[in-house]
Amino acid sequence: LPTVAAEDRIILTADQRILNRPLEIEAVRNSKAKLFVYSSKEMTGEAMSSGFLAAADKIKEIAMSRSNYLIVKVYKNGSIMEVNK
């Protein structure tokens, strides 16, 4: 996380368990990472891809507007929702 965050890149994952792991949330916070989590682990690769493409502009906008850490869920319809952890 720190290496990717230091390069000001986003992190995109399908692992929702990270949202329930305090040490991983702390790592996101400490590294000021911008973490985007797919909303369902049961999404197909095609659904993940289309959801990401539909949300790409919103992802870019919110990621660029923050200098601190960020945790956001990405839905297959392209909507996003910030998660407060």
C-alpha positions, 0 to 999 in steps of 0.5 A, spaced: 500 500 500 505 505 501 508 504 495 502 505 490 499 510 495 506 514 494 506 514 487 499 517 487 495 511 484 489 508 486 488 501 488 482 497 485 480 490 489 475 485 489 476 483 496 471 486 501 474 483 507 479 489 507 473 493 509 472 489 516 480 488 518 482 494 522 489 493 521 488 493 513 484 500 514 489 503 518 494 501 513 490 505 508 489 511 512 497 511 514 499 510 507 493 515 505 491 510 499 485 511 495 482 504 495 476 502 491 473 496 492 468 492 488 461 492 491 460 484 490 465 479 490 460 475 486 461 480 480 464 477 474 470 480 470 466 483 465 461 486 470 467 489 474 470 491 467 464 495 465 462 497 472 469 500 472 469 503 466 462 506 467 465 509 474 472 511 471 470 519 471 467 519 478 473 515 480 478 520 477 474 526 480 474 523 487 481 521 487 484 527 485 480 531 489 483 528 496 490 528 499 488 524 504 486 516 504 479 514 501 475 508 501 470 507 496 465 502 493 464 501 486 458 498 483 457 494 477 452 500 474 458 505 475 455 508 481 460 509 487 459 510 494 464 513 499 465 508 505 467 512 512 472 507 516 
